[in-house]
Amino acid sequence: MKIFLSIAVALFLVSCAHKGQSTKQETETQAHAKTQKTSQQAVSDAKAECTHGKDVRTLEVVKSGQGCELNYTKMGNTNKAATSVKGSTYCHTIFERIKGNLEKSGYKCN
């Protein structure tokens, strides 16, 4: 009976110690994710709004880490038209291509 009680107490203590350690790890992980999210917040590098009548389309190059993303908004839906993990040249090339195509189609871009 003493052995059973000793094992139960030991398991309880180990369980509590592990739970505290797990909570500490979760807190550290959440803090790291928050810091990473803050450091990777969108920083607009180039933006154009193109209109044709009531139709509005938006192109925006956003820095992402060491690379970029090109967001294209059409009819209220935003999609990634291009991404790069290093540098923003590719995103700017696609930005200019899409902007040119819109202008050829009668859109006015600013």
N, C-alpha and C positions, 0 to 999 in steps of 0.2 A: 504494500500500500504506500509506503514511504517512497519507493522508487517511482511508482506511478505519479504521485503528487510532485516529486522532484522533476520528472520529465515534463509534466504539465506546466509547472512554473517556468522551467527553462524555455519551453516552446513559446510561452506567453511573452517572456522577456525578449527572446530573439525576434518574435513577431513585432513587438513594439519598437525595438531598435531598428529593424528593417523598415518599418513603416515611416519612421522619422527620417531615415536616410533617403527613402524614396521621395518623400515630400520635399526634402532639401534639393534633390536632383531635379524634380519637376519645377521647382521655383527657379533654379539656375537655368534650366532649359527655356522656360518662359521668358526670363530676363534676356537671355541670348537672342531668342527669336524677336523680341521687341526691339532690341538694339539693332539687329540686322535689318529688320523692316524699316526702322527709322533711317538707317544709312542708305537704304535702297529706294527711298521715296522718289517718286517721279520728279525729275528735273527736266522741264521742257527745253529742248535744244532748237527746235524749229516748229512753226505752226502755221497752217494756212486754212482759211475757211472759204470754201467755194460755194457759190450760190447760182442757181438757175431757176428763176421764178421762185416758187416756195420750197424747192428742194435745196437743202443745205448739206454739204459734205465737209467733213473736217479731217485734215491730215495733221498728225503731230508726232515728231520725233522726240522720244523720251530717253534720257540716259538711264541705263540699267547696269549697275556695277561698272565694269570696264567697257561694256558694250552699249547697245541701244535696242529700242523697239520702235517700230513705226505703227502707230495706231490710226486706223481709218474708220471714221464714223459715217455711216450711211443709213438714213431712215431711222435714226436713233439707236442703231446697233453698232457697237465698237468691236472691231476685229484687229488682230495683229497682222499687218500686211507684210512686215519684214522684221527680222531680229538678227542681231550680231552679238557675239560674246566678247569681241575685242574691237574697239573703235566704232565710229559712227558713219564711216564713209558709205558703207552699203545701204544703211537706212536713208541717208541723204540722197543717194542715187535713185532709189525706188521712190522716195518722196517727190523728187523732181519729175520722174517719169509719170507717176499717177497724176500729179498736178498738171503736167503738160497735156495728158490725155483728157482730163476734165476740161481744160481751157479749149482744146480742139473741139470738144463736144458742146461748146457754148456756155460753159460755166465761167463766172467771174471770180477770180481768186485774189485774196489780199495777202 
